[in-house]
Amino acid sequence: MNFVYHFEAKPQNGPVFSGKVMATSMELAQSKLSQQGLRVIEMRMNASDSLDLIVRKTANGREMAQFYKTLGRRLGNGSGLEQSLEESMEFTLDSVLSVIISMMLVAAKNGANIDTCMQYAGIDKRDVAVIRALREAGDAPRGLGDLASEYQQTYSLKRKLRSVFLEPLSILSFSYALIWGVFVFAVPRIQHFYAQLPNASLPGYVKSLYAFVDMFDAHIVVSTVLYLLIVPLLILIIRSPLWATVRDNIPSFRALSERSDHAMIWASYALLYEAAINRAEAAELISKSAKRMDSRAALANMAIAMRRGREPARAVAVAGFPRFVQGAVANYLRSGSADDVVEGLRLFSQNLAEDVDLLSERITTLARNAMYILMGVIIFFVAMITAVPMIETALHQV
């Protein structure tokens, strides 16, 4: 687990400067700085940035896109790497990215080139490979621009996917809080009301529920903790292979999951293909960031097939990708020049992103209707344990 340390250090030639570094311990952080020729004057853990790094682990996609775009433009205009990084540091609002830039700046002050700075800062290996290949070809700024476009597309796609479940999640959260409130506040007052009536008439199911609520309220701290633990339990279930299996048995959800994953996969592969990265290595790099297990397995099979001498198009056909990927991607990989391949893969990725838009709207509508039904059920349940007994008691009194 990495932590963030704030430091003040002095290079062999130059003034004292401050920055941030990521490492698993203070000793390792000091060692990282010493390897760059810095003499550490002061170092302390940055608690807020460390917590943010533990919670999020990676920088915001939109901020990364803006950073790459700005850095590429400045380098393309002739600015030095160190100066460009210092200027980028002033504009980023993401704490994780600010640590990354700070570490890149440390390496830049020691004379490192841009891909070495990125590697030192712990940036994704795919990004480092793209920039290294294009820097050696004298075109690092264009590579940064391409990475910016790809990060922006991925960010937009993920944002659309999150919006699919935003409204259902809000309704579920409200319902979750409502049930706890009914147990803790509403039911005890209703019970007190019934206790004042000489001939109160309660249905059997209400008596059983009220007995459960009495036990719940009698151990309110333990009961509330157990009730709150339902949330992390549900999160664990949703992230488990079991939920992935259940989700994939629902056609709309499977299509959304597959197409969103492959939209990002083939946009990344186009980027690596354009940078002339080894085709098998490119597939291996992308497999580490794929979301679905079957996508990762297919990319690994694709890499193995290419290392055994098969052409990329044939490797895609035998790797175990879904049908909508096999034919389209194989055709694009046979299309001739590298520019044609890259253009075809990017077009395919854009088409999948459009499919995701359509599926998102469909699933959002279905989820919204399901949540309305759920809210109706919850309101009916609350009425059955509150209003209905009151009505029956009033009728009984008459």
Steps between C-alpha positions, in 0.01 A plus 500: 500500500641836395504815712574859403794682657568873479869583478753778477819406320802648328649378171876497446473821300203720569285649774297315760154405377197319643274233354317172559599139450310168518651199676407214732717642781697811591827313454406400147386856425838633610673235289299601192608861542863405568507303174419824320800674657300690763603562860188479714476782754156430645229241438159433656194299410216692335194348668228646275675410173585153633136437589390624158752269333375202702136573413541583130836346401500669155460854376171627357475416129396850396791653693744255340362590156546871569852444637613303194340751264660800671840333536503390136405847378773669706769254395386540139540876533862458609467530878736296715374192683577635847331832433195329344458273802529792744232689310276193486531458877339841552180406314419145609220458753553126553711409804615165355605665175683775688715231666567340161609832349716574803682170456543562127649838589753336733625279215492792253724707729748213477499523118273204423297489177122503508430126491758437773326768709166329441642161597657646817163650596323165468287589199333213314747287300287536188534880510874475557538260205308734267703808593831314491432371149387838367780690678753279327323590176518870594125539553433484875259802497270319255506193722393711798217644290386151399509386863295806599231415243489137612475594869221748424304237305544246779397754764186593306411133454542422870295805593213381283516157662489652848198711407309181413484403867502845662123542525429139614775534760346823632159334535652196673693724741182689589311174553783360712493805730119502508474144631747574781304815589173308513650241733665750735253790506162413347421154637575579870264798488228296332540230765466763772182622332351148496593451865261784591204331329296246699398285204786535252481247217830409335541245218730209575766608250513845667546348846788288371663798331458721806663231713797500262517881514496487882804273487663725238449812712603329823848446352504810282879536470562138400189496280604818318853371443365175356252696288779721364712194422243407236656766274859362490354149473305604190813664357695177552224302329489742204876473456503123531525251210153377599344838417697514173345166406150617590551828312622321188181291495303822441546581127486881530747510789738259327490706179565822693789347695664344192466801271620751756805285575587445135446867413788579738709197397510577128550873547808409706616242245472760222718732707769234550473385138560856377805526727636180336515314831556126460152359424516220756639732767219747425237233565670403828514863616131554431395172663608637839248784482204310349200480734355162403674172571412359158647813336825456690516133407432572132769768487748261665410231241543757223848584625597131524376434147701790357815390685455163333513666162136562412398823332305745723177447301521122539598534867184703566287239325625213720544685831144460628364852455123553461362465147444872455875549562646209302378590152525878524844523661646224279384690190650825624832330578509369141420843353853577382699797622551582867298820457205301363520254789510779759213688337292181480559405864411850617184496290410162651558639851277800425226272367513297820479821704182589308363153580575567866299825480200313360524216750548746788177678414315168478634369829444837672133486402465141623682579825288811559178303454629225731584759767154653475352156558738447794403834652134404463567172681685678782226761541240221504705318766524813716125557463425139598691535828386852587181631337312171446514390867377846601203473266415150620525614862275800435241275335522257790439781749176588318 
